[in-house]
Amino acid sequence: MLASRITAIIATGMVLVASGRLGSPALADATQDCRSGTPDMRVAGCSRLLSEARTPRQRAIAFDGRCWAQIDRGAFSDALADCNRAIRADDEYPYAYHNRGVALAGLQNPSAAIADFDHALAMRPNFSNTLLNRAKAYIALGNTSAAIRDFEEVLRQKPDNEEARSNLSLLRGGLSVGGGSLVSNTLCGSVGCN
């Protein structure tokens, strides 16, 4: 009974004040909920954070967090809508462009995704996750040389990035682009991406 009640409250976006009975401190802080936990918890936390937002940057962070959670759900159209809202709230917030690029790639629009990844990189040049995702979008377009350049830059920034190293090795080995054999053909949208 208590578990179904908690689920119903979370699903409607209401906030539970952490009490000793629940044993889940993550439900006490909207900012924490917006950036961690399950996609459903992040949507609820970001919605709560949005209701508390006082500045354009705070609104952008909340909308972007919901965008990210929607990406994790595979709800790319909903993600796109929230990322657009984040960008309207603060067009200098690079994470919203990154995540909108991921949503656009999820909607099978790699050209538009690359434009957003370019925009995010113009604001934050050392954003290795954006480089990694742009490389994957280039692969979707068949542009192996651009993908190789991005994977090389990721490895310059983060020499231990196994995904970039594996994909680069496959591309340099003459793998046919688009064959689905790359180590990971999903774009970064999970915890740790931002």
ABEGO torsion letter per residue (X at the ends): XAAAAAAAAAAAGBBBBBBAAAGBAAAABAAAAAABEBAAAAAAAAAAAAAABABAAAAAAAAAAAAAAAAAAGBAAAAAAAAAAAAAABAABAAAAAAAAAAAAAAGBAAAAAAAAAAAAAABAABAAAAAAAAAAAAAAGBAAAAAAAAAAAAAABAABAAAAAAAAAAAAGBBBGAGABABABBBABBGAX
